[in-house]
Amino acid sequence: MSVDETPSPATRDTLRVVVALALLAAPLWAPMLHLSGPTDHYERAEVVVDGDGIAYANDSDVRGDLLISEEIACSSTYDVRLCALEGLVAENATVPTGVHTSNPDSNTRHLFGERYPYAIVDDAVYETTYVANRSVQNENGMYRLDLGLERTDPESVLRHVSVRASDDDLPDVIREAARDGSADAATDVDVEIPETPIRLESDNGDEDGTDTYYRVYSSGSTDDTTPLLWAIDRLLTYVAPLVGLALLAGVWSRLEVTYVGDGD
């Protein structure tokens, strides 16, 4: 007995509907192909513990204004004024502020809303502190808080300020750049680059089983769109939905509605 391999009319119409719906939705999925338009490029620079400090493994890999982390002051060569101030704090032990406390034993490391909790001074990492000055009181009897810096462990700081590559909130292109060295994304895709290192944990990092850290940054954009790709992109965006409507109209015109019921 031979098998009829010709699809039935119902099967053909079903396939036409599927294709029609795909064409109608082309303006939604075509941008994901990124057939035309500029492309942004992202690269990485390794961040390492260097003695008592934190630094780029190779300074020539990055721009001088690319800070290692927004949570670490003086982590780029462009923070000239800020670094000079923090250097004075490190040399003079404390600097007075306009903030007061009622606790004479107050010695807090961070204040709410401060710009950064750490600083690099003379190639060493410090943590910011605020110490009550028992010798200075205001008219309300409150003690003035003085700025200070306290040497801290760079490895712990680097781990604290970093973002895990497995973090769900990390954009895919940033995760790819951290893991593979570089990645690309369409310019019209909203990508937020964390202003801090990305941490590749030991199972994704070096062969010796230690975590590695990379600062991902934008290295520019290019537009390599060819006339053919541009034409395909426009066809998918503007012509494909019309073809999809035509296919649906053809299937609809062949539909037969039959009423089956009890006769009187």
C-alpha positions as CSV (number, residue, x, y, z in Angstrom):
1,M,0.0,0.0,0.0
2,S,1.5,3.3,-1.0
3,V,1.5,6.3,1.3
4,D,0.2,9.6,0.0
5,E,3.0,12.1,0.9
6,T,1.1,15.1,-0.3
7,P,0.0,17.3,2.6
8,S,-3.7,17.7,3.1
9,P,-5.3,21.1,2.4
10,A,-5.7,21.6,6.2
11,T,-2.0,20.9,6.8
12,R,-1.0,23.3,4.0
13,D,-3.3,26.0,5.5
14,T,-1.8,25.5,8.9
15,L,1.7,25.9,7.6
16,R,0.6,29.1,5.8
17,V,-0.8,30.5,9.0
18,V,2.4,29.8,10.9
19,V,4.5,31.4,8.2
20,A,2.1,34.4,8.0
21,L,2.3,35.0,11.8
22,A,6.1,34.8,11.7
23,L,6.1,37.4,8.9
24,L,3.7,39.6,10.7
25,A,6.0,39.5,13.8
26,A,9.1,40.3,11.7
27,P,9.4,43.9,12.9
28,L,9.8,42.4,16.4
29,W,12.4,39.7,15.8
30,A,14.3,41.3,12.9
31,P,16.1,43.8,15.1
32,M,17.6,40.9,17.1
33,L,19.5,39.8,13.9
34,H,21.1,43.3,13.8
35,L,21.4,43.2,10.0
36,S,22.1,46.9,9.8
37,G,23.2,49.9,11.9
38,P,26.2,50.7,14.0
39,T,27.7,48.2,16.5
40,D,29.2,49.0,19.9
41,H,32.4,47.2,20.9
42,Y,33.3,46.2,24.5
43,E,36.6,45.0,25.8
44,R,38.1,44.1,29.2
45,A,41.2,45.1,31.2
46,E,42.4,42.9,34.0
47,V,42.4,44.3,37.5
48,V,44.9,42.8,40.0
49,V,46.1,43.2,43.5
50,D,49.5,44.9,43.2
51,G,51.3,44.8,46.6
52,D,49.2,46.9,49.0
53,G,47.2,48.4,46.2
54,I,44.8,47.6,43.3
55,A,45.8,48.4,39.7
56,Y,45.3,47.4,36.1
57,A,47.5,44.5,35.1
58,N,48.6,46.6,32.1
59,D,48.0,50.4,32.3
60,S,48.5,50.7,28.5
61,D,45.3,48.7,27.9
62,V,43.0,51.4,29.2
63,R,42.4,55.2,29.0
64,G,43.8,57.2,31.9
65,D,40.3,58.4,32.9
66,L,38.9,54.8,33.2
67,L,38.5,54.4,37.0
68,I,38.9,50.9,38.4
69,S,35.8,51.3,40.5
70,E,33.4,54.1,41.4
71,E,33.7,52.9,45.0
72,I,37.5,53.5,45.1
73,A,38.7,57.1,44.9
74,C,41.9,57.8,43.0
75,S,41.5,54.6,41.0
76,S,42.2,56.6,37.8
77,T,45.0,59.0,36.9
78,Y,42.5,61.8,36.3
79,D,41.4,62.3,39.9
80,V,44.2,64.8,40.5
81,R,42.4,67.2,43.0
82,L,40.6,64.4,44.8
83,C,43.8,62.4,45.2
84,A,45.6,65.4,46.5
85,L,43.0,65.8,49.3
86,E,43.0,62.2,50.2
87,G,46.8,62.3,50.3
88,L,46.6,65.0,52.9
89,V,44.2,63.0,54.9
90,A,46.6,60.0,54.9
91,E,49.5,62.2,55.9
92,N,47.8,64.2,58.6
93,A,45.8,61.4,60.1
94,T,42.5,63.3,60.2
95,V,40.8,66.3,58.7
96,P,37.8,68.2,60.3
97,T,34.3,68.1,58.9
98,G,31.1,69.9,59.6
99,V,29.3,66.8,60.9
100,H,28.8,66.2,64.6
101,T,27.8,63.3,66.8
102,S,26.6,62.9,70.4
103,N,28.7,59.8,70.8
104,P,32.3,60.6,71.9
105,D,33.4,57.0,71.1
106,S,32.0,57.2,67.5
107,N,34.3,55.6,65.0
108,T,32.3,54.7,61.9
109,R,33.7,53.7,58.6
110,H,31.0,54.9,56.3
111,L,28.4,57.7,56.3
112,F,25.2,57.5,54.4
113,G,25.4,59.1,51.0
114,E,29.2,59.3,50.8
115,R,30.7,59.1,47.3
116,Y,33.1,56.3,48.0
117,P,34.2,54.0,50.9
118,Y,37.8,53.4,49.7
119,A,40.7,55.3,48.3
120,I,44.1,54.5,46.8
121,V,46.9,56.7,48.2
122,D,50.6,56.1,47.4
123,D,49.8,52.7,45.8
124,A,48.0,51.4,48.9
125,V,44.3,50.9,49.6
126,Y,42.6,52.7,52.5
127,E,39.1,52.6,53.9
128,T,37.4,55.9,54.8
129,T,36.7,56.5,58.5
130,Y,34.9,59.1,60.6
131,V,36.2,59.5,64.2
132,A,34.7,61.7,66.9
133,N,37.1,64.4,68.1
134,R,36.6,64.6,71.8
135,S,38.5,67.9,72.0
136,V,36.1,69.8,69.8
137,Q,32.4,70.3,70.7
138,N,29.8,72.6,69.3
139,E,27.3,74.7,71.3
140,N,25.0,71.6,71.7
141,G,27.8,69.6,73.2
142,M,28.1,67.3,70.2
143,Y,31.5,66.1,69.1
144,R,33.0,66.9,65.6
145,L,33.6,64.0,63.3
146,D,37.0,64.1,61.6
147,L,37.9,62.4,58.3
148,G,40.4,59.6,58.5
149,L,41.9,56.8,56.4
150,E,42.7,53.3,57.6
151,R,44.9,50.9,55.6
152,T,42.9,47.8,54.6
153,D,43.4,44.6,52.7
154,P,43.3,45.1,48.9
155,E,42.1,41.6,48.1
156,S,39.0,42.0,50.3
157,V,38.3,45.4,48.9
158,L,38.5,44.2,45.3
159,R,36.2,41.3,46.0
160,H,33.8,43.7,47.9
161,V,33.4,46.2,45.1
162,S,33.3,43.7,42.2
163,V,30.2,42.4,40.5
164,R,29.9,38.6,39.8
165,A,29.8,37.6,36.2
166,S,26.9,35.3,37.1
167,D,24.8,38.2,38.4
168,D,21.4,38.1,36.7
169,D,21.3,41.9,36.4
170,L,24.5,42.0,34.4
171,P,23.9,42.7,30.7
172,D,24.8,39.7,28.5
173,V,27.2,41.6,26.4
174,I,29.1,42.8,29.5
175,R,29.3,39.2,30.8
176,E,30.6,38.0,27.4
177,A,33.2,40.7,27.2
178,A,34.5,39.9,30.8
179,R,34.7,36.2,30.0
180,D,35.9,36.2,26.4
181,G,37.9,39.4,26.2
182,S,35.5,41.3,23.8
183,A,31.9,41.5,22.7
184,D,29.6,43.5,20.4
185,A,26.1,44.8,20.7
186,A,23.8,46.9,18.5
187,T,24.2,50.6,19.3
188,D,20.4,51.0,19.9
189,V,20.6,48.3,22.7
190,D,20.6,49.9,26.1
191,V,23.7,48.6,27.8
192,E,24.7,49.8,31.3
193,I,28.4,49.2,32.0
194,P,29.1,48.6,35.7
195,E,31.7,51.2,36.8
196,T,33.5,48.5,38.8
197,P,35.3,45.2,38.0
198,I,33.5,42.0,37.0
199,R,34.5,39.0,39.0
200,L,35.0,35.7,37.3
201,E,34.8,33.1,40.0
202,S,37.2,30.2,40.2
203,D,35.2,27.8,38.0
204,N,35.3,30.5,35.2
205,G,38.6,32.0,36.0
206,D,42.2,30.9,35.9
207,E,43.4,27.3,35.9
208,D,44.9,27.8,39.3
209,G,41.4,28.1,40.8
210,T,41.6,31.8,41.8
211,D,39.0,34.5,41.0
212,T,39.9,36.9,38.3
213,Y,38.7,40.5,37.8
214,Y,38.1,42.5,34.7
215,R,37.0,46.1,34.1
216,V,34.8,46.1,31.0
217,Y,34.7,49.3,29.0
218,S,33.4,50.6,25.6
219,S,36.1,50.7,22.9
220,G,34.0,52.5,20.3
221,S,31.6,51.6,17.5
222,T,31.6,50.8,13.8
223,D,29.0,50.4,11.1
224,D,29.8,47.6,8.6
225,T,26.4,47.4,7.1
226,T,26.4,46.3,3.4
227,P,23.7,47.3,0.9
228,L,22.4,43.7,0.8
229,L,22.0,43.5,4.6
230,W,20.4,46.9,4.7
231,A,17.9,45.8,2.0
232,I,17.1,42.5,3.9
233,D,16.5,44.5,7.1
234,R,14.1,46.8,5.3
235,L,12.3,44.0,3.7
236,L,11.8,42.2,7.0
237,T,10.7,45.4,8.7
238,Y,8.3,46.8,6.2
239,V,7.5,44.2,3.5
240,A,7.3,41.0,5.5
241,P,4.2,42.0,7.5
242,L,2.3,42.8,4.3
243,V,3.1,39.4,2.9
244,G,2.0,37.9,6.1
245,L,-1.4,39.7,5.9
246,A,-1.8,38.5,2.3
247,L,-1.2,34.9,3.3
248,L,-3.7,35.1,6.2
249,A,-6.2,36.7,3.8
250,G,-5.8,33.8,1.4
251,V,-6.3,31.2,4.1
252,W,-9.3,33.1,5.5
253,S,-11.0,33.1,2.0
254,R,-10.8,29.3,1.8
255,L,-12.4,28.7,5.2
256,E,-15.9,27.1,5.2
257,V,-18.2,27.4,8.1
258,T,-20.6,24.5,8.4
259,Y,-23.4,24.3,11.0
260,V,-24.2,20.9,12.3
261,G,-27.3,20.6,14.5
262,D,-30.6,18.8,15.1
263,G,-33.1,19.2,12.4
264,D,-36.7,20.1,13.2
